[in-house]
Amino acid sequence: MYKLPLLLLILSFSLYAKTQTIVLGGGCFWGVEKHFSNLKGVKDVRVGYAGGNYADPTYKKVLAHRKNRFFSFLRDDDNATINHAEVVQVVYDDAILPTKKLLQSFWEMHDPTQGDRQGNDVGNNYRSIILYTTPKQKELALQTKQTYQKLLYEHGYGKITTQIKKLEKFYEAEAYHQDYLEKNPNGYCPNHATGVLFQNTQKDKTFIYPFKGKEIIVITSQNCPFCQKFKHDVLENYHASLPLRVTQADKLKNFQLKTPPIGTPAIYFINNAKEEYAHIGYMDEQSFYKALGMLKLGKGSQAYDIAFNKSTESRFCRQYDMFKHTPDGVFVDKISGDILFDTRERFNSGSGWLSFFKPVDGAVIEKEDNSYGMHRVEIIAKKSGAHLGHVFNDAPHGKRRYCINATVLEFVKREDLNVTMQKK
């Protein structure tokens, strides 16, 4: 009568026999949690505190006890106190994610040579640490450390400072720290990886060199939700003429970057290999195209002043003369590359500015403008946010007149279009 329950017990034990727990620290625990929660085979990840010698640590206590060899003001009054590190407790299935592979991922995702810090996060609470729960984990931690140390030396890095010791107790952190990057979508994923990998494929060794002229470089990392959001919101709809390349920090060669890629995404606006502007973290579409406009148009140029300071070009300007009799084609946003107006809707208003009966569907936004004591309707490029001109109700046959600054447009012949336009 006990055979069936016993069989079920044995089956249940076999299913969970490979499940293990290990505690790891590699800087701010928000990013470490996000990294491991995305690995196949990981069952659960919780952030917390461990490695210290005082009971019931809290975030406030851990910050109060932090020490650092660089800054004298980060000191303890009690020299006998060993501070806890910010860590993550990882529960994983060793049959799916072998311990060795998990530990290799740990070494690769941060810089284990920095001591009591990771990047701009300074203090012994941010130290690199492995807290094992089984003898096999200890063995593999020491083994992978030895292998990775050789690789780091080959790439010019120093000695690994990571602590490796048995876990005494894991203290779970406050609720607001759990899944922090999921709860706070506008931010950046700390990226302190050295770029040194256990197994370098030929693809890993392929470097990216600068183009001559202006371009955009976007540095991403694995398991970064802000990189995915930036890809969805900006990159998937990128049509601008400037080259844009997505890569990883260790792939860049001969670029002169003033801003270190301490997080991802890291977006660099480059001119002849030199950084003109940079942004670390998620960047919304309008902010991205304003920075792109600074790079392409040149801050202080007439085109930039029109696009972002609502300036107006003079009547019958040189760009107007170039565009007033162009052949069949379309006018695109000089910043985003999106199609805004069609020559089929162009007409000569005699005003000295390009005039159209209507824009391409969905390409512009209309906004009330009461500046200079006038009541007008401003026309803004939907994607880039660039000021284009105004719309008036004085076109022939009772139609509207879209009065547009030619300086912020580029012309493309219809035969050269890479997209198919719907007939109006």
C-alpha positions in Angstrom: 0.0 0.0 0.0 3.0 2.3 0.3 4.6 1.5 -3.0 2.9 4.4 -5.0 3.7 7.2 -2.6 7.3 6.0 -2.3 7.7 5.9 -6.1 6.3 9.5 -6.3 8.8 10.5 -3.6 11.7 9.0 -5.5 10.6 10.6 -8.8 10.3 14.0 -7.0 13.7 13.6 -5.5 15.3 12.8 -8.9 13.7 15.9 -10.5 15.2 18.2 -7.9 18.4 16.3 -7.2 20.4 18.6 -9.5 19.0 21.9 -8.1 21.8 23.8 -6.3 22.2 27.1 -4.6 25.2 29.5 -4.8 25.7 33.1 -3.6 27.6 35.5 -5.9 28.6 39.2 -5.7 29.9 41.3 -8.5 29.0 44.9 -7.7 25.6 46.5 -7.4 23.2 43.5 -7.0 20.6 45.0 -9.3 22.6 44.3 -12.4 23.9 40.9 -11.1 20.4 39.8 -10.4 19.3 40.7 -14.0 22.2 38.9 -15.5 21.6 35.5 -13.7 17.8 35.6 -13.9 18.2 35.5 -17.7 20.4 32.4 -17.8 18.6 29.2 -18.9 18.5 26.7 -16.0 18.3 29.3 -13.3 15.2 28.7 -11.1 15.3 31.7 -8.8 17.4 34.7 -8.0 17.1 36.8 -4.9 19.2 39.8 -3.9 20.6 40.2 -0.4 23.6 40.5 1.8 26.3 38.0 2.9 29.9 37.6 3.7 29.9 39.8 6.8 30.0 39.1 10.5 27.1 41.1 11.9 23.5 40.0 12.2 20.5 41.3 10.4 22.1 43.6 7.8 20.0 46.1 6.0 20.8 48.3 3.0 21.3 51.3 5.4 23.6 49.3 7.7 25.7 47.9 4.8 26.3 51.4 3.4 27.2 52.6 6.8 29.8 49.9 7.3 31.5 50.1 3.9 35.2 50.6 3.7 37.4 51.5 0.7 41.1 51.7 0.2 40.7 54.8 -2.0 38.5 57.1 0.1 39.3 57.7 3.8 35.8 58.9 4.6 34.4 55.5 3.9 35.5 54.0 7.2 34.2 51.9 10.1 34.7 53.0 13.7 34.8 49.3 14.6 37.8 47.6 12.8 36.6 44.2 13.9 33.4 44.6 11.7 33.5 42.7 8.4 31.0 44.3 6.1 28.4 42.3 4.1 28.6 42.3 0.3 25.7 43.0 -2.0 25.0 39.5 -3.4 22.5 37.4 -5.3 21.3 33.9 -4.2 21.1 31.8 -7.4 19.0 28.6 -7.4 19.8 26.6 -10.5 19.4 23.2 -12.1 22.9 21.8 -12.6 21.5 19.4 -15.3 20.6 22.4 -17.5 23.2 24.9 -16.3 26.3 23.2 -15.1 28.1 24.8 -12.2 31.2 25.4 -14.2 29.3 27.2 -16.9 27.5 29.4 -14.3 30.8 30.3 -12.7 32.3 31.2 -16.1 29.4 33.5 -16.7 30.1 35.1 -13.3 33.7 35.8 -14.1 32.9 37.2 -17.6 30.1 39.5 -16.4 32.2 41.8 -14.2 35.8 42.9 -13.5 37.1 40.7 -10.6 40.4 42.7 -10.3 38.9 45.9 -9.0 38.9 45.1 -5.3 36.4 47.0 -3.2 34.4 48.4 -6.1 32.8 47.9 -9.5 33.1 50.9 -11.8 31.6 53.9 -10.1 30.2 51.8 -7.2 32.8 52.2 -4.5 33.0 50.3 -1.2 33.7 46.9 0.1 30.0 46.1 -0.1 30.6 46.0 -3.9 33.5 43.5 -3.7 33.6 40.4 -5.9 32.7 37.3 -4.0 31.8 33.6 -4.4 30.0 31.9 -1.5 29.8 28.2 -2.2 27.4 25.7 -0.6 29.1 22.4 -1.7 32.7 21.1 -2.0 32.2 20.7 -5.8 31.3 24.4 -6.1 34.4 25.3 -4.2 36.6 23.1 -6.5 35.1 24.6 -9.6 35.3 28.2 -8.3 39.0 27.8 -7.7 39.5 26.0 -11.0 37.7 28.6 -13.1 39.5 31.4 -11.2 42.9 30.0 -12.1 41.9 29.7 -15.8 40.4 33.2 -15.9 43.4 34.7 -14.2 45.7 33.5 -17.0 43.3 35.0 -19.6 43.2 38.3 -17.7 47.0 38.5 -17.5 47.1 37.9 -21.3 44.8 40.9 -21.8 46.7 43.3 -19.5 44.5 42.9 -16.4 45.8 42.5 -12.8 45.3 40.0 -10.0 41.8 38.7 -9.2 40.7 39.9 -5.8 37.5 37.8 -5.6 36.8 36.2 -2.2 36.0 32.5 -2.3 34.6 31.0 0.9 31.8 28.9 2.3 28.4 30.6 2.7 27.5 31.1 6.4 24.1 32.9 6.0 22.3 34.7 3.3 20.1 37.7 4.3 17.4 38.6 1.8 17.4 42.3 0.9 14.4 44.6 1.2 11.4 44.1 -1.1 12.1 47.2 -3.2 15.5 45.8 -4.2 14.1 42.6 -5.6 13.6 42.7 -9.4 14.7 46.3 -9.2 15.5 46.7 -12.9 12.1 45.2 -13.9 10.4 47.8 -11.7 12.5 50.7 -12.9 12.5 50.6 -16.8 14.2 53.9 -17.4 17.8 53.4 -16.4 20.9 51.5 -17.4 22.4 48.1 -16.8 25.8 48.4 -15.1 28.3 46.9 -17.4 31.7 46.2 -15.8 32.7 43.2 -17.9 36.3 43.1 -19.1 35.3 41.5 -22.4 37.7 38.6 -21.7 35.9 35.3 -22.5 36.7 31.7 -21.6 36.2 30.7 -25.2 36.9 33.3 -27.9 35.4 32.4 -31.3 36.5 34.1 -34.5 33.5 36.4 -34.3 34.6 37.4 -30.8 37.9 38.5 -32.2 36.4 40.7 -35.0 37.0 44.3 -34.2 35.1 47.4 -35.4 37.1 50.3 -36.7 36.0 53.9 -37.3 34.5 55.2 -40.5 35.8 58.4 -42.0 33.2 61.0 -41.1 30.2 60.9 -38.8 28.6 57.8 -37.4 26.8 56.4 -34.4 28.0 53.5 -32.2 25.7 51.7 -29.8 27.3 49.5 -27.2 25.0 46.8 -25.8 25.3 43.8 -23.5 23.5 40.5 -23.0 20.4 40.4 -20.8 20.1 44.2 -20.6 16.4 45.2 -20.7 17.2 48.8 -21.5 19.2 47.6 -24.6 16.1 45.7 -25.7 13.9 48.7 -25.1 16.2 51.0 -27.0 16.3 48.5 -29.8 12.5 48.4 -29.9 11.9 52.1 -29.5 14.7 53.5 -31.7 16.9 51.1 -33.6 14.1 49.0 -35.3 12.8 52.2 -37.0 16.1 53.9 -37.8 16.2 55.3 -41.3 18.7 58.1 -41.0 21.6 58.5 -43.5 24.4 58.4 -40.9 25.9 54.9 -40.4 24.8 53.2 -37.1 26.5 50.1 -35.7 25.7 48.0 -32.7 28.5 46.2 -30.9 30.1 45.4 -27.6 32.7 47.5 -25.8 35.6 45.1 -26.3 35.1 45.1 -30.1 36.0 48.8 -30.6 39.4 49.7 -32.1 41.0 53.1 -32.6 38.0 55.1 -31.3 38.7 58.1 -29.2 36.0 58.0 -26.5 35.9 60.5 -23.6 33.0 58.8 -21.9 33.7 55.2 -20.6 30.9 52.7 -21.3 30.1 52.1 -17.6 26.6 51.0 -18.5 24.5 49.8 -21.4 23.2 50.9 -23.7 26.0 53.3 -24.3 25.3 55.6 -27.3 28.2 57.4 -29.0 27.9 60.1 -31.6 31.2 60.0 -33.5 33.0 62.3 -35.9 36.2 61.0 -37.5 36.7 58.4 -34.7 36.3 61.1 -32.0 33.4 61.2 -29.6 31.3 64.3 -30.1 28.5 63.4 -27.6 27.6 60.3 -25.6 24.8 59.0 -23.5 24.9 56.1 -21.0 21.6 54.4 -20.4 18.2 54.2 -22.2 17.6 57.1 -24.5 14.1 57.9 -25.8 13.5 58.5 -29.5 13.2 62.3 -29.4 16.4 62.7 -27.2 18.3 60.4 -29.6 17.3 62.3 -32.7 18.1 65.7 -31.1 21.6 64.4 -30.3 21.8 63.0 -33.9 20.8 66.4 -35.2 23.6 68.1 -33.2 26.0 65.7 -34.9 24.7 65.8 -38.4 23.6 69.4 -38.7 26.2 70.9 -36.3 25.0 72.8 -33.2 24.7 76.5 -34.0 24.1 75.9 -37.7 21.1 77.4 -39.4 19.5 73.9 -39.9 20.0 73.1 -36.2 18.5 76.4 -35.1 15.5 75.8 -37.3 15.0 72.2 -36.2 15.4 72.7 -32.4 15.2 76.5 -31.8 12.2 77.1 -34.1 14.1 79.5 -36.2 13.0 80.3 -39.8 15.0 80.5 -43.0 14.9 83.6 -45.2 12.5 83.7 -48.2 13.9 82.3 -51.5 16.9 80.8 -49.7 19.5 78.7 -51.5 17.9 75.5 -50.4 14.5 76.6 -51.6 15.9 77.4 -55.0 17.4 73.9 -55.1 14.1 72.2 -54.2 11.4 74.2 -55.9 11.6 72.4 -59.2 13.0 69.0 -58.3 11.7 66.0 -60.3 9.3 63.4 -59.1 10.3 62.2 -55.6 9.9 62.9 -51.9 11.4 65.2 -49.2 12.8 63.5 -46.1 13.7 64.7 -42.7 17.3 65.6 -42.8 17.7 64.1 -39.3 15.7 60.9 -39.1 15.5 60.1 -42.8 11.7 59.7 -42.6 9.6 60.7 -45.6 7.7 63.8 -44.8 6.4 65.3 -48.1 5.8 64.2 -51.7 6.4 66.4 -54.8 2.9 65.4 -55.9 1.6 67.6 -53.2 4.0 70.5 -53.8 2.8 73.8 -55.3 4.2 77.3 -55.9 2.6 79.5 -53.3 4.8 82.5 -54.2 5.7 82.9 -50.6 9.4 82.0 -51.0 9.1 78.9 -48.9 8.4 75.3 -49.9 4.6 74.7 -49.9 2.6 71.5 -49.8 -1.1 70.7 -49.7 -0.5 67.9 -47.2 2.3 65.8 -45.6 2.7 62.1 -45.8 0.2 60.4 -43.6 1.4 60.1 -40.0 4.7 61.8 -40.6 4.1 65.1 -38.8 2.5 66.5 -35.6 0.5 69.7 -35.5 0.8 71.9 -32.4 -0.8 75.2 -31.5 1.8 78.1 -31.6 0.9 81.5 -30.1 4.4 82.9 -30.1 5.2 86.5 -31.3 1.5 87.5 -30.7 0.3 85.3 -33.6 -2.0 82.3 -33.6 -0.5 79.7 -35.8 -0.2 75.9 -36.1 3.3 74.5 -35.9 4.4 71.5 -37.9 6.8 69.1 -36.2 8.5 65.9 -37.6 6.9 63.1 -35.6 10.0 61.0 -35.1 12.8 63.6 -34.7 10.8 66.3 -33.1 12.3 68.8 -35.5 10.5 72.1 -36.2 9.5 72.2 -39.9 7.3 75.2 -40.3 3.6 76.1 -40.0 0.3 75.3 -41.7 -2.1 78.0 -42.9 -5.6 77.9 -44.4 -4.8 80.0 -47.5 -3.9 77.5 -50.2 -5.9 77.4 -53.5 -9.3 75.7 -53.7 -9.8 76.1 -49.9 -6.9 73.7 -49.1 -4.3 74.1 -46.4 -0.8 75.3 -47.1 2.1 73.6 -45.3 4.8 76.2 -45.3 8.1 74.3 -44.7 11.7 75.3 -44.2 13.7 73.6 -47.0 16.9 73.7 -44.9 15.8 70.8 -42.7 14.8 68.6 -45.7 16.7 66.4 -48.1 15.3 65.3 -51.6 15.2 61.7 -52.8 14.1 60.8 -56.4 11.3 58.3 -56.4 13.3 55.8 -58.4 16.0 55.8 -55.7 13.6 55.1 -52.8 14.2 52.0 -50.8 10.6 51.8 -49.7 7.4 51.5 -51.7 5.2 54.6 -51.4 1.5 54.1 -51.5 -0.2 56.2 -54.2 -1.9 59.2 -52.8 
